[in-house]
Amino acid sequence: MDYLIPDKAYDVLKWVGLILCPALAALVGAVGPAWGLPHVDSIVLTINAVGAFIGALIGASHIKAAANG
């Protein structure tokens, strides 16, 4: 398949979007208040938004590849 982004970048973005971002958001949401981290809600929201954006890039790349394949 001919993806919109290179294979290696696709694999990395997929891992970051599907594993790292949600796990990091959960970690920050759980331990941030205990450590007195300011603006925890905003940080978690930002991490989740980045993960959703990466997911959209992955989806667009997959749709392009499917249309060409």
C-alpha positions as CSV (number, residue, x, y, z in Angstrom):
1,M,0.0,0.0,0.0
2,D,1.1,3.6,-0.7
3,Y,0.6,5.5,2.5
4,L,0.5,9.3,2.8
5,I,3.4,9.1,5.2
6,P,6.5,6.8,5.2
7,D,6.1,3.3,6.7
8,K,8.5,3.9,9.6
9,A,6.8,7.2,10.5
10,Y,3.4,5.5,10.2
11,D,4.5,2.8,12.7
12,V,5.9,5.4,15.1
13,L,2.9,7.6,14.9
14,K,0.6,4.7,15.4
15,W,2.4,3.6,18.5
16,V,2.5,7.2,19.9
17,G,-1.2,7.8,19.1
18,L,-2.6,4.5,20.3
19,I,-0.3,3.6,23.2
20,L,1.9,6.5,24.4
21,C,-0.6,9.4,24.4
22,P,-3.4,7.6,26.2
23,A,-1.0,6.1,28.7
24,L,0.7,9.4,29.4
25,A,-2.6,11.2,29.8
26,A,-3.7,8.6,32.3
27,L,-0.4,8.9,34.2
28,V,-0.5,12.7,34.3
29,G,-4.2,12.6,35.4
30,A,-3.5,10.1,38.1
31,V,-0.3,11.4,39.7
32,G,-0.4,15.1,38.7
33,P,-2.6,16.2,41.5
34,A,-0.7,14.2,44.0
35,W,2.5,15.9,43.0
36,G,0.9,19.3,42.9
37,L,1.2,19.7,39.2
38,P,-0.6,22.9,38.1
39,H,-3.2,22.7,35.3
40,V,-3.5,18.9,35.2
41,D,-6.8,19.0,33.4
42,S,-5.3,21.2,30.6
43,I,-2.3,19.0,30.3
44,V,-4.4,15.9,30.0
45,L,-6.7,17.5,27.5
46,T,-3.7,18.6,25.4
47,I,-2.1,15.1,25.4
48,N,-5.5,13.6,24.4
49,A,-5.9,16.2,21.6
50,V,-2.4,15.4,20.3
51,G,-3.3,11.7,20.3
52,A,-6.6,12.4,18.5
53,F,-4.7,14.4,15.9
54,I,-2.2,11.7,15.3
55,G,-5.1,9.2,15.0
56,A,-6.6,11.5,12.3
57,L,-3.3,11.5,10.4
58,I,-3.0,7.7,10.6
59,G,-6.6,7.4,9.4
60,A,-6.1,9.8,6.5
61,S,-3.0,7.9,5.5
62,H,-4.8,4.6,5.6
63,I,-7.7,5.9,3.6
64,K,-5.3,7.2,0.9
65,A,-3.5,3.8,0.8
66,A,-6.8,1.9,0.5
67,A,-8.0,4.1,-2.3
68,N,-4.7,3.6,-4.2
69,G,-4.4,-0.1,-3.4
